[in-house]
Amino acid sequence: MNYLKESQFEGSVLGFIGYYLIMTLLTIFTLGIAYPWGYVMFQRWLCRNTVIDGHRLYFDGTGTQPLR
């Protein structure tokens, strides 16, 4: 039995750095108030660019939901 799932990341390194930089700057300039929205933006980008076993990940979080 093969339990391993084939996965791939389709995003670019520049995209990763860009979204992370935007999230960081948004957090710094708003003194942390906009961190949840920046975090959601970054996680949504990661999921949009990740495929596991032929299925693209989906992220439906919002900046107003509590972190778990």
CHARMM-style PDB file with segment names, atoms N, HN, CA, C and O in Angstrom:
ATOM      1  N   MET     1       0.844  -1.190   0.000  1.00  0.00      PROA
ATOM      2  CA  MET     1       0.000   0.000   0.000  1.00  0.00      PROA
ATOM      3  C   MET     1       0.880   1.241   0.000  1.00  0.00      PROA
ATOM      4  O   MET     1       1.855   1.334   0.746  1.00  0.00      PROA
ATOM      5  N   ASN     2       0.523   2.164  -0.829  1.00  0.00      PROA
ATOM      6  HN  ASN     2      -0.269   2.088  -1.435  1.00  0.00      PROA
ATOM      7  CA  ASN     2       1.287   3.401  -0.933  1.00  0.00      PROA
ATOM      8  C   ASN     2       0.517   4.525  -0.241  1.00  0.00      PROA
ATOM      9  O   ASN     2      -0.474   5.027  -0.770  1.00  0.00      PROA
ATOM     10  N   TYR     3       0.978   4.909   0.933  1.00  0.00      PROA
ATOM     11  HN  TYR     3       1.784   4.501   1.363  1.00  0.00      PROA
ATOM     12  CA  TYR     3       0.306   5.944   1.703  1.00  0.00      PROA
ATOM     13  C   TYR     3       0.863   7.337   1.408  1.00  0.00      PROA
ATOM     14  O   TYR     3       0.316   8.336   1.875  1.00  0.00      PROA
ATOM     15  N   LEU     4       1.934   7.405   0.644  1.00  0.00      PROA
ATOM     16  HN  LEU     4       2.379   6.593   0.265  1.00  0.00      PROA
ATOM     17  CA  LEU     4       2.534   8.694   0.340  1.00  0.00      PROA
ATOM     18  C   LEU     4       1.714   9.420  -0.713  1.00  0.00      PROA
ATOM     19  O   LEU     4       1.311   8.832  -1.717  1.00  0.00      PROA
ATOM     20  N   LYS     5       1.474  10.677  -0.479  1.00  0.00      PROA
ATOM     21  HN  LYS     5       1.801  11.154   0.337  1.00  0.00      PROA
ATOM     22  CA  LYS     5       0.729  11.504  -1.418  1.00  0.00      PROA
ATOM     23  C   LYS     5       1.709  12.386  -2.170  1.00  0.00      PROA
ATOM     24  O   LYS     5       2.651  12.925  -1.589  1.00  0.00      PROA
ATOM     25  N   GLU     6       1.479  12.527  -3.467  1.00  0.00      PROA
ATOM     26  HN  GLU     6       0.714  12.089  -3.939  1.00  0.00      PROA
ATOM     27  CA  GLU     6       2.337  13.409  -4.242  1.00  0.00      PROA
ATOM     28  C   GLU     6       1.897  14.849  -4.011  1.00  0.00      PROA
ATOM     29  O   GLU     6       0.716  15.179  -4.120  1.00  0.00      PROA
ATOM     30  N   SER     7       2.853  15.688  -3.695  1.00  0.00      PROA
ATOM     31  HN  SER     7       3.812  15.421  -3.606  1.00  0.00      PROA
ATOM     32  CA  SER     7       2.531  17.092  -3.452  1.00  0.00      PROA
ATOM     33  C   SER     7       3.519  17.977  -4.185  1.00  0.00      PROA
ATOM     34  O   SER     7       4.639  17.571  -4.496  1.00  0.00      PROA
ATOM     35  N   GLN     8       3.078  19.192  -4.453  1.00  0.00      PROA
ATOM     36  HN  GLN     8       2.168  19.522  -4.201  1.00  0.00      PROA
ATOM     37  CA  GLN     8       3.957  20.157  -5.106  1.00  0.00      PROA
ATOM     38  C   GLN     8       3.541  21.562  -4.726  1.00  0.00      PROA
ATOM     39  O   GLN     8       2.383  21.834  -4.408  1.00  0.00      PROA
ATOM     40  N   PHE     9       4.513  22.436  -4.768  1.00  0.00      PROA
ATOM     41  HN  PHE     9       5.454  22.215  -5.026  1.00  0.00      PROA
ATOM     42  CA  PHE     9       4.283  23.847  -4.506  1.00  0.00      PROA
ATOM     43  C   PHE     9       4.522  24.583  -5.808  1.00  0.00      PROA
ATOM     44  O   PHE     9       5.605  24.488  -6.386  1.00  0.00      PROA
ATOM     45  N   GLU    10       3.526  25.312  -6.275  1.00  0.00      PROA
ATOM     46  HN  GLU    10       2.646  25.388  -5.806  1.00  0.00      PROA
ATOM     47  CA  GLU    10       3.605  25.961  -7.576  1.00  0.00      PROA
ATOM     48  C   GLU    10       3.975  27.434  -7.500  1.00  0.00      PROA
ATOM     49  O   GLU    10       4.120  28.082  -8.536  1.00  0.00      PROA
ATOM     50  N   GLY    11       4.130  27.969  -6.316  1.00  0.00      PROA
ATOM     51  HN  GLY    11       4.012  27.443  -5.474  1.00  0.00      PROA
ATOM     52  CA  GLY    11       4.488  29.376  -6.163  1.00  0.00      PROA
ATOM     53  C   GLY    11       5.971  29.592  -6.406  1.00  0.00      PROA
ATOM     54  O   GLY    11       6.748  28.639  -6.476  1.00  0.00      PROA
ATOM     55  N   SER    12       6.352  30.850  -6.533  1.00  0.00      PROA
ATOM     56  HN  SER    12       5.720  31.623  -6.476  1.00  0.00      PROA
ATOM     57  CA  SER    12       7.755  31.187  -6.755  1.00  0.00      PROA
ATOM     58  C   SER    12       8.394  31.689  -5.467  1.00  0.00      PROA
ATOM     59  O   SER    12       7.705  32.086  -4.528  1.00  0.00      PROA
ATOM     60  N   VAL    13       9.698  31.664  -5.440  1.00  0.00      PROA
ATOM     61  HN  VAL    13      10.258  31.341  -6.203  1.00  0.00      PROA
ATOM     62  CA  VAL    13      10.437  32.178  -4.287  1.00  0.00      PROA
ATOM     63  C   VAL    13      10.191  33.682  -4.149  1.00  0.00      PROA
ATOM     64  O   VAL    13      10.021  34.184  -3.038  1.00  0.00      PROA
ATOM     65  N   LEU    14      10.173  34.391  -5.262  1.00  0.00      PROA
ATOM     66  HN  LEU    14      10.312  33.984  -6.164  1.00  0.00      PROA
ATOM     67  CA  LEU    14       9.923  35.838  -5.209  1.00  0.00      PROA
ATOM     68  C   LEU    14       8.518  36.134  -4.696  1.00  0.00      PROA
ATOM     69  O   LEU    14       8.323  37.092  -3.947  1.00  0.00      PROA
ATOM     70  N   GLY    15       7.543  35.327  -5.087  1.00  0.00      PROA
ATOM     71  HN  GLY    15       7.702  34.549  -5.695  1.00  0.00      PROA
ATOM     72  CA  GLY    15       6.182  35.503  -4.577  1.00  0.00      PROA
ATOM     73  C   GLY    15       6.122  35.270  -3.083  1.00  0.00      PROA
ATOM     74  O   GLY    15       5.470  36.021  -2.358  1.00  0.00      PROA
ATOM     75  N   PHE    16       6.803  34.225  -2.615  1.00  0.00      PROA
ATOM     76  HN  PHE    16       7.333  33.614  -3.204  1.00  0.00      PROA
ATOM     77  CA  PHE    16       6.847  33.912  -1.186  1.00  0.00      PROA
ATOM     78  C   PHE    16       7.453  35.080  -0.414  1.00  0.00      PROA
ATOM     79  O   PHE    16       6.894  35.537   0.583  1.00  0.00      PROA
ATOM     80  N   ILE    17       8.598  35.555  -0.884  1.00  0.00      PROA
ATOM     81  HN  ILE    17       9.053  35.184  -1.694  1.00  0.00      PROA
ATOM     82  CA  ILE    17       9.275  36.670  -0.215  1.00  0.00      PROA
ATOM     83  C   ILE    17       8.412  37.918  -0.265  1.00  0.00      PROA
ATOM     84  O   ILE    17       8.312  38.644   0.724  1.00  0.00      PROA
ATOM     85  N   GLY    18       7.786  38.174  -1.410  1.00  0.00      PROA
ATOM     86  HN  GLY    18       7.867  37.584  -2.214  1.00  0.00      PROA
ATOM     87  CA  GLY    18       6.940  39.361  -1.561  1.00  0.00      PROA
ATOM     88  C   GLY    18       5.761  39.360  -0.608  1.00  0.00      PROA
ATOM     89  O   GLY    18       5.505  40.359   0.064  1.00  0.00      PROA
ATOM     90  N   TYR    19       5.042  38.252  -0.541  1.00  0.00      PROA
ATOM     91  HN  TYR    19       5.250  37.440  -1.087  1.00  0.00      PROA
ATOM     92  CA  TYR    19       3.888  38.186   0.362  1.00  0.00      PROA
ATOM     93  C   TYR    19       4.320  38.262   1.819  1.00  0.00      PROA
ATOM     94  O   TYR    19       3.646  38.890   2.635  1.00  0.00      PROA
ATOM     95  N   TYR    20       5.440  37.625   2.150  1.00  0.00      PROA
ATOM     96  HN  TYR    20       5.988  37.115   1.486  1.00  0.00      PROA
ATOM     97  CA  TYR    20       5.933  37.679   3.525  1.00  0.00      PROA
ATOM     98  C   TYR    20       6.354  39.106   3.883  1.00  0.00      PROA
ATOM     99  O   TYR    20       6.106  39.573   4.995  1.00  0.00      PROA
ATOM    100  N   LEU    21       6.980  39.782   2.948  1.00  0.00      PROA
ATOM    101  HN  LEU    21       7.181  39.403   2.044  1.00  0.00      PROA
ATOM    102  CA  LEU    21       7.408  41.166   3.172  1.00  0.00      PROA
ATOM    103  C   LEU    21       6.203  42.087   3.342  1.00  0.00      PROA
ATOM    104  O   LEU    21       6.202  42.952   4.218  1.00  0.00      PROA
ATOM    105  N   ILE    22       5.186  41.908   2.518  1.00  0.00      PROA
ATOM    106  HN  ILE    22       5.187  41.205   1.807  1.00  0.00      PROA
ATOM    107  CA  ILE    22       3.962  42.715   2.653  1.00  0.00      PROA
ATOM    108  C   ILE    22       3.320  42.474   4.019  1.00  0.00      PROA
ATOM    109  O   ILE    22       2.907  43.419   4.691  1.00  0.00      PROA
ATOM    110  N   MET    23       3.240  41.203   4.425  1.00  0.00      PROA
ATOM    111  HN  MET    23       3.576  40.436   3.879  1.00  0.00      PROA
ATOM    112  CA  MET    23       2.663  40.880   5.731  1.00  0.00      PROA
ATOM    113  C   MET    23       3.462  41.547   6.856  1.00  0.00      PROA
ATOM    114  O   MET    23       2.882  42.099   7.791  1.00  0.00      PROA
ATOM    115  N   THR    24       4.776  41.494   6.761  1.00  0.00      PROA
ATOM    116  HN  THR    24       5.247  41.046   6.001  1.00  0.00      PROA
ATOM    117  CA  THR    24       5.628  42.074   7.798  1.00  0.00      PROA
ATOM    118  C   THR    24       5.492  43.593   7.843  1.00  0.00      PROA
ATOM    119  O   THR    24       5.346  44.169   8.921  1.00  0.00      PROA
ATOM    120  N   LEU    25       5.538  44.237   6.694  1.00  0.00      PROA
ATOM    121  HN  LEU    25       5.657  43.768   5.818  1.00  0.00      PROA
ATOM    122  CA  LEU    25       5.411  45.701   6.654  1.00  0.00      PROA
ATOM    123  C   LEU    25       4.037  46.151   7.135  1.00  0.00      PROA
ATOM    124  O   LEU    25       3.926  47.151   7.844  1.00  0.00      PROA
ATOM    125  N   LEU    26       2.997  45.426   6.757  1.00  0.00      PROA
ATOM    126  HN  LEU    26       3.087  44.614   6.181  1.00  0.00      PROA
ATOM    127  CA  LEU    26       1.649  45.751   7.217  1.00  0.00      PROA
ATOM    128  C   LEU    26       1.569  45.673   8.736  1.00  0.00      PROA
ATOM    129  O   LEU    26       0.939  46.517   9.374  1.00  0.00      PROA
ATOM    130  N   THR    27       2.193  44.682   9.302  1.00  0.00      PROA
ATOM    131  HN  THR    27       2.704  43.996   8.784  1.00  0.00      PROA
ATOM    132  CA  THR    27       2.201  44.511  10.758  1.00  0.00      PROA
ATOM    133  C   THR    27       2.988  45.633  11.436  1.00  0.00      PROA
ATOM    134  O   THR    27       2.544  46.182  12.445  1.00  0.00      PROA
ATOM    135  N   ILE    28       4.138  45.968  10.892  1.00  0.00      PROA
ATOM    136  HN  ILE    28       4.498  45.522  10.073  1.00  0.00      PROA
ATOM    137  CA  ILE    28       4.978  47.013  11.490  1.00  0.00      PROA
ATOM    138  C   ILE    28       4.303  48.379  11.425  1.00  0.00      PROA
ATOM    139  O   ILE    28       4.245  49.099  12.422  1.00  0.00      PROA
ATOM    140  N   PHE    29       3.788  48.733  10.237  1.00  0.00      PROA
ATOM    141  HN  PHE    29       3.835  48.149   9.427  1.00  0.00      PROA
ATOM    142  CA  PHE    29       3.213  50.072  10.064  1.00  0.00      PROA
ATOM    143  C   PHE    29       1.906  50.273  10.817  1.00  0.00      PROA
ATOM    144  O   PHE    29       1.535  51.410  11.111  1.00  0.00      PROA
ATOM    145  N   THR    30       1.202  49.192  11.136  1.00  0.00      PROA
ATOM    146  HN  THR    30       1.503  48.269  10.897  1.00  0.00      PROA
ATOM    147  CA  THR    30      -0.040  49.338  11.905  1.00  0.00      PROA
ATOM    148  C   THR    30       0.159  48.956  13.367  1.00  0.00      PROA
ATOM    149  O   THR    30      -0.809  48.805  14.113  1.00  0.00      PROA
ATOM    150  N   LEU    31       1.413  48.801  13.773  1.00  0.00      PROA
ATOM    151  HN  LEU    31       2.199  48.923  13.167  1.00  0.00      PROA
ATOM    152  CA  LEU    31       1.758  48.442  15.150  1.00  0.00      PROA
ATOM    153  C   LEU    31       1.072  47.147  15.592  1.00  0.00      PROA
ATOM    154  O   LEU    31       0.674  47.007  16.749  1.00  0.00      PROA
ATOM    155  N   GLY    32       0.942  46.213  14.666  1.00  0.00      PROA
ATOM    156  HN  GLY    32       1.265  46.326  13.726  1.00  0.00      PROA
ATOM    157  CA  GLY    32       0.394  44.905  14.975  1.00  0.00      PROA
ATOM    158  C   GLY    32      -1.107  44.760  14.810  1.00  0.00      PROA
ATOM    159  O   GLY    32      -1.630  43.648  14.877  1.00  0.00      PROA
ATOM    160  N   ILE    33      -1.800  45.854  14.597  1.00  0.00      PROA
ATOM    161  HN  ILE    33      -1.375  46.758  14.542  1.00  0.00      PROA
ATOM    162  CA  ILE    33      -3.261  45.790  14.498  1.00  0.00      PROA
ATOM    163  C   ILE    33      -3.698  44.981  13.275  1.00  0.00      PROA
ATOM    164  O   ILE    33      -4.672  44.232  13.352  1.00  0.00      PROA
ATOM    165  N   ALA    34      -2.998  45.119  12.155  1.00  0.00      PROA
ATOM    166  HN  ALA    34      -2.207  45.727  12.093  1.00  0.00      PROA
ATOM    167  CA  ALA    34      -3.392  44.441  10.923  1.00  0.00      PROA
ATOM    168  C   ALA    34      -2.725  43.074  10.758  1.00  0.00      PROA
ATOM    169  O   ALA    34      -2.825  42.472   9.689  1.00  0.00      PROA
ATOM    170  N   TYR    35      -2.053  42.578  11.785  1.00  0.00      PROA
ATOM    171  HN  TYR    35      -1.972  43.067  12.654  1.00  0.00      PROA
ATOM    172  CA  TYR    35      -1.391  41.287  11.677  1.00  0.00      PROA
ATOM    173  C   TYR    35      -2.338  40.156  11.251  1.00  0.00      PROA
ATOM    174  O   TYR    35      -1.979  39.373  10.372  1.00  0.00      PROA
ATOM    175  N   PRO    36      -3.529  40.044  11.843  1.00  0.00      PROA
ATOM    176  CA  PRO    36      -4.412  38.941  11.430  1.00  0.00      PROA
ATOM    177  C   PRO    36      -4.743  38.965   9.937  1.00  0.00      PROA
ATOM    178  O   PRO    36      -4.811  37.907   9.310  1.00  0.00      PROA
ATOM    179  N   TRP    37      -4.947  40.129   9.365  1.00  0.00      PROA
ATOM    180  HN  TRP    37      -4.892  40.988   9.874  1.00  0.00      PROA
ATOM    181  CA  TRP    37      -5.270  40.229   7.945  1.00  0.00      PROA
ATOM    182  C   TRP    37      -4.046  39.923   7.084  1.00  0.00      PROA
ATOM    183  O   TRP    37      -4.176  39.308   6.025  1.00  0.00      PROA
ATOM    184  N   GLY    38      -2.889  40.334   7.515  1.00  0.00      PROA
ATOM    185  HN  GLY    38      -2.784  40.833   8.375  1.00  0.00      PROA
ATOM    186  CA  GLY    38      -1.662  40.000   6.801  1.00  0.00      PROA
ATOM    187  C   GLY    38      -1.382  38.513   6.845  1.00  0.00      PROA
ATOM    188  O   GLY    38      -0.964  37.928   5.846  1.00  0.00      PROA
ATOM    189  N   TYR    39      -1.605  37.901   7.983  1.00  0.00      PROA
ATOM    190  HN  TYR    39      -1.944  38.376   8.795  1.00  0.00      PROA
ATOM    191  CA  TYR    39      -1.397  36.463   8.151  1.00  0.00      PROA
ATOM    192  C   TYR    39      -2.342  35.671   7.247  1.00  0.00      PROA
ATOM    193  O   TYR    39      -1.935  34.705   6.602  1.00  0.00      PROA
ATOM    194  N   VAL    40      -3.598  36.089   7.209  1.00  0.00      PROA
ATOM    195  HN  VAL    40      -3.929  36.873   7.733  1.00  0.00      PROA
ATOM    196  CA  VAL    40      -4.589  35.430   6.352  1.00  0.00      PROA
ATOM    197  C   VAL    40      -4.201  35.572   4.885  1.00  0.00      PROA
ATOM    198  O   VAL    40      -4.308  34.611   4.122  1.00  0.00      PROA
ATOM    199  N   MET    41      -3.756  36.749   4.486  1.00  0.00      PROA
ATOM    200  HN  MET    41      -3.669  37.529   5.106  1.00  0.00      PROA
ATOM    201  CA  MET    41      -3.335  36.983   3.109  1.00  0.00      PROA
ATOM    202  C   MET    41      -2.195  36.031   2.739  1.00  0.00      PROA
ATOM    203  O   MET    41      -2.201  35.449   1.654  1.00  0.00      PROA
ATOM    204  N   PHE    42      -1.218  35.870   3.634  1.00  0.00      PROA
ATOM    205  HN  PHE    42      -1.213  36.342   4.516  1.00  0.00      PROA
ATOM    206  CA  PHE    42      -0.072  35.011   3.386  1.00  0.00      PROA
ATOM    207  C   PHE    42      -0.493  33.545   3.335  1.00  0.00      PROA
ATOM    208  O   PHE    42      -0.062  32.818   2.439  1.00  0.00      PROA
ATOM    209  N   GLN    43      -1.323  33.095   4.274  1.00  0.00      PROA
ATOM    210  HN  GLN    43      -1.673  33.685   5.001  1.00  0.00      PROA
ATOM    211  CA  GLN    43      -1.779  31.703   4.288  1.00  0.00      PROA
ATOM    212  C   GLN    43      -2.623  31.382   3.057  1.00  0.00      PROA
ATOM    213  O   GLN    43      -2.516  30.286   2.506  1.00  0.00      PROA
ATOM    214  N   ARG    44      -3.452  32.314   2.625  1.00  0.00      PROA
ATOM    215  HN  ARG    44      -3.538  33.204   3.073  1.00  0.00      PROA
ATOM    216  CA  ARG    44      -4.267  32.101   1.433  1.00  0.00      PROA
ATOM    217  C   ARG    44      -3.374  31.924   0.212  1.00  0.00      PROA
ATOM    218  O   ARG    44      -3.650  31.074  -0.635  1.00  0.00      PROA
ATOM    219  N   TRP    45      -2.299  32.720   0.109  1.00  0.00      PROA
ATOM    220  HN  TRP    45      -2.075  33.410   0.798  1.00  0.00      PROA
ATOM    221  CA  TRP    45      -1.364  32.593  -1.010  1.00  0.00      PROA
ATOM    222  C   TRP    45      -0.680  31.229  -0.970  1.00  0.00      PROA
ATOM    223  O   TRP    45      -0.552  30.567  -2.000  1.00  0.00      PROA
ATOM    224  N   LEU    46      -0.238  30.807   0.225  1.00  0.00      PROA
ATOM    225  HN  LEU    46      -0.342  31.345   1.061  1.00  0.00      PROA
ATOM    226  CA  LEU    46       0.404  29.496   0.349  1.00  0.00      PROA
ATOM    227  C   LEU    46      -0.536  28.376  -0.102  1.00  0.00      PROA
ATOM    228  O   LEU    46      -0.121  27.496  -0.856  1.00  0.00      PROA
ATOM    229  N   CYS    47      -1.766  28.393   0.336  1.00  0.00      PROA
ATOM    230  HN  CYS    47      -2.103  29.108   0.949  1.00  0.00      PROA
ATOM    231  CA  CYS    47      -2.721  27.348  -0.021  1.00  0.00      PROA
ATOM    232  C   CYS    47      -3.060  27.381  -1.503  1.00  0.00      PROA
ATOM    233  O   CYS    47      -3.210  26.331  -2.128  1.00  0.00      PROA
ATOM    234  N   ARG    48      -3.181  28.566  -2.067  1.00  0.00      PROA
ATOM    235  HN  ARG    48      -3.059  29.419  -1.559  1.00  0.00      PROA
ATOM    236  CA  ARG    48      -3.489  28.697  -3.486  1.00  0.00      PROA
ATOM    237  C   ARG    48      -2.403  28.090  -4.365  1.00  0.00      PROA
ATOM    238  O   ARG    48      -2.669  27.709  -5.505  1.00  0.00      PROA
ATOM    239  N   ASN    49      -1.198  27.998  -3.850  1.00  0.00      PROA
ATOM    240  HN  ASN    49      -0.982  28.307  -2.923  1.00  0.00      PROA
ATOM    241  CA  ASN    49      -0.066  27.497  -4.615  1.00  0.00      PROA
ATOM    242  C   ASN    49       0.403  26.114  -4.189  1.00  0.00      PROA
ATOM    243  O   ASN    49       1.486  25.687  -4.591  1.00  0.00      PROA
ATOM    244  N   THR    50      -0.386  25.398  -3.381  1.00  0.00      PROA
ATOM    245  HN  THR    50      -1.265  25.744  -3.054  1.00  0.00      PROA
ATOM    246  CA  THR    50      -0.009  24.070  -2.912  1.00  0.00      PROA
ATOM    247  C   THR    50      -1.011  23.033  -3.419  1.00  0.00      PROA
ATOM    248  O   THR    50      -2.223  23.205  -3.283  1.00  0.00      PROA
ATOM    249  N   VAL    51      -0.486  21.954  -4.005  1.00  0.00      PROA
ATOM    250  HN  VAL    51       0.498  21.814  -4.115  1.00  0.00      PROA
ATOM    251  CA  VAL    51      -1.313  20.859  -4.514  1.00  0.00      PROA
ATOM    252  C   VAL    51      -0.858  19.570  -3.837  1.00  0.00      PROA
ATOM    253  O   VAL    51       0.329  19.245  -3.848  1.00  0.00      PROA
ATOM    254  N   ILE    52      -1.799  18.838  -3.249  1.00  0.00      PROA
ATOM    255  HN  ILE    52      -2.763  19.103  -3.239  1.00  0.00      PROA
ATOM    256  CA  ILE    52      -1.505  17.560  -2.608  1.00  0.00      PROA
ATOM    257  C   ILE    52      -2.406  16.505  -3.230  1.00  0.00      PROA
ATOM    258  O   ILE    52      -3.632  16.622  -3.212  1.00  0.00      PROA
ATOM    259  N   ASP    53      -1.783  15.480  -3.775  1.00  0.00      PROA
ATOM    260  HN  ASP    53      -0.787  15.384  -3.789  1.00  0.00      PROA
ATOM    261  CA  ASP    53      -2.487  14.371  -4.412  1.00  0.00      PROA
ATOM    262  C   ASP    53      -3.477  14.870  -5.466  1.00  0.00      PROA
ATOM    263  O   ASP    53      -4.583  14.343  -5.587  1.00  0.00      PROA
ATOM    264  N   GLY    54      -3.077  15.878  -6.218  1.00  0.00      PROA
ATOM    265  HN  GLY    54      -2.178  16.306  -6.120  1.00  0.00      PROA
ATOM    266  CA  GLY    54      -3.908  16.405  -7.291  1.00  0.00      PROA
ATOM    267  C   GLY    54      -4.987  17.370  -6.855  1.00  0.00      PROA
ATOM    268  O   GLY    54      -5.758  17.845  -7.689  1.00  0.00      PROA
ATOM    269  N   HSD    55      -5.063  17.673  -5.567  1.00  0.00      PROA
ATOM    270  HN  HSD    55      -4.437  17.288  -4.889  1.00  0.00      PROA
ATOM    271  CA  HSD    55      -6.083  18.590  -5.051  1.00  0.00      PROA
ATOM    272  C   HSD    55      -5.417  19.852  -4.501  1.00  0.00      PROA
ATOM    273  O   HSD    55      -4.500  19.780  -3.682  1.00  0.00      PROA
ATOM    274  N   ARG    56      -5.887  20.988  -4.959  1.00  0.00      PROA
ATOM    275  HN  ARG    56      -6.632  21.047  -5.624  1.00  0.00      PROA
ATOM    276  CA  ARG    56      -5.360  22.259  -4.478  1.00  0.00      PROA
ATOM    277  C   ARG    56      -5.923  22.553  -3.091  1.00  0.00      PROA
ATOM    278  O   ARG    56      -7.112  22.349  -2.845  1.00  0.00      PROA
ATOM    279  N   LEU    57      -5.082  23.026  -2.196  1.00  0.00      PROA
ATOM    280  HN  LEU    57      -4.116  23.192  -2.395  1.00  0.00      PROA
ATOM    281  CA  LEU    57      -5.541  23.381  -0.851  1.00  0.00      PROA
ATOM    282  C   LEU    57      -6.434  24.611  -0.919  1.00  0.00      PROA
ATOM    283  O   LEU    57      -6.304  25.440  -1.820  1.00  0.00      PROA
ATOM    284  N   TYR    58      -7.336  24.715   0.040  1.00  0.00      PROA
ATOM    285  HN  TYR    58      -7.441  24.042   0.771  1.00  0.00      PROA
ATOM    286  CA  TYR    58      -8.267  25.831   0.097  1.00  0.00      PROA
ATOM    287  C   TYR    58      -8.224  26.417   1.504  1.00  0.00      PROA
ATOM    288  O   TYR    58      -8.294  25.686   2.492  1.00  0.00      PROA
ATOM    289  N   PHE    59      -8.109  27.719   1.585  1.00  0.00      PROA
ATOM    290  HN  PHE    59      -8.051  28.313   0.783  1.00  0.00      PROA
ATOM    291  CA  PHE    59      -8.068  28.409   2.876  1.00  0.00      PROA
ATOM    292  C   PHE    59      -9.235  29.366   2.941  1.00  0.00      PROA
ATOM    293  O   PHE    59      -9.371  30.229   2.074  1.00  0.00      PROA
ATOM    294  N   ASP    60     -10.081  29.236   3.944  1.00  0.00      PROA
ATOM    295  HN  ASP    60      -9.971  28.535   4.648  1.00  0.00      PROA
ATOM    296  CA  ASP    60     -11.254  30.109   4.037  1.00  0.00      PROA
ATOM    297  C   ASP    60     -11.263  30.954   5.309  1.00  0.00      PROA
ATOM    298  O   ASP    60     -12.321  31.409   5.744  1.00  0.00      PROA
ATOM    299  N   GLY    61     -10.105  31.162   5.900  1.00  0.00      PROA
ATOM    300  HN  GLY    61      -9.246  30.793   5.547  1.00  0.00      PROA
ATOM    301  CA  GLY    61     -10.019  31.972   7.114  1.00  0.00      PROA
ATOM    302  C   GLY    61     -10.198  33.454   6.828  1.00  0.00      PROA
ATOM    303  O   GLY    61     -10.058  33.906   5.692  1.00  0.00      PROA
ATOM    304  N   THR    62     -10.509  34.198   7.876  1.00  0.00      PROA
ATOM    305  HN  THR    62     -10.623  33.830   8.799  1.00  0.00      PROA
ATOM    306  CA  THR    62     -10.620  35.652   7.775  1.00  0.00      PROA
ATOM    307  C   THR    62      -9.795  36.283   8.890  1.00  0.00      PROA
ATOM    308  O   THR    62      -9.411  35.620   9.854  1.00  0.00      PROA
ATOM    309  N   GLY    63      -9.537  37.553   8.742  1.00  0.00      PROA
ATOM    310  HN  GLY    63      -9.848  38.092   7.959  1.00  0.00      PROA
ATOM    311  CA  GLY    63      -8.754  38.261   9.740  1.00  0.00      PROA
ATOM    312  C   GLY    63      -9.486  38.492  11.048  1.00  0.00      PROA
ATOM    313  O   GLY    63      -8.871  38.871  12.044  1.00  0.00      PROA
ATOM    314  N   THR    64     -10.790  38.268  11.056  1.00  0.00      PROA
ATOM    315  HN  THR    64     -11.290  37.960  10.247  1.00  0.00      PROA
ATOM    316  CA  THR    64     -11.559  38.503  12.284  1.00  0.00      PROA
ATOM    317  C   THR    64     -11.793  37.226  13.072  1.00  0.00      PROA
ATOM    318  O   THR    64     -12.302  37.296  14.191  1.00  0.00      PROA
ATOM    319  N   GLN    65     -11.441  36.058  12.537  1.00  0.00      PROA
ATOM    320  HN  GLN    65     -11.027  36.002  11.628  1.00  0.00      PROA
ATOM    321  CA  GLN    65     -11.587  34.811  13.274  1.00  0.00      PROA
ATOM    322  C   GLN    65     -10.455  34.667  14.292  1.00  0.00      PROA
ATOM    323  O   GLN    65      -9.333  35.102  14.032  1.00  0.00      PROA
ATOM    324  N   PRO    66     -10.737  34.062  15.442  1.00  0.00      PROA
ATOM    325  CA  PRO    66      -9.656  33.864  16.425  1.00  0.00      PROA
ATOM    326  C   PRO    66      -8.654  32.819  15.930  1.00  0.00      PROA
ATOM    327  O   PRO    66      -9.031  31.861  15.255  1.00  0.00      PROA
ATOM    328  N   LEU    67      -7.385  33.009  16.266  1.00  0.00      PROA
ATOM    329  HN  LEU    67      -7.079  33.788  16.814  1.00  0.00      PROA
ATOM    330  CA  LEU    67      -6.352  32.041  15.924  1.00  0.00      PROA
ATOM    331  C   LEU    67      -6.479  30.835  16.835  1.00  0.00      PROA
ATOM    332  O   LEU    67      -6.815  30.967  18.012  1.00  0.00      PROA
ATOM    333  N   ARG    68      -6.213  29.674  16.293  1.00  0.00      PROA
ATOM    334  HN  ARG    68      -5.940  29.567  15.337  1.00  0.00      PROA
ATOM    335  CA  ARG    68      -6.312  28.444  17.101  1.00  0.00      PROA
ATOM    336  C   ARG    68      -4.981  27.799  17.194  1.00  0.00      PROA
ATOM    337  OT1 ARG    68      -4.844  26.753  17.828  1.00  0.00      PROA
TER     338      ARG     68
END
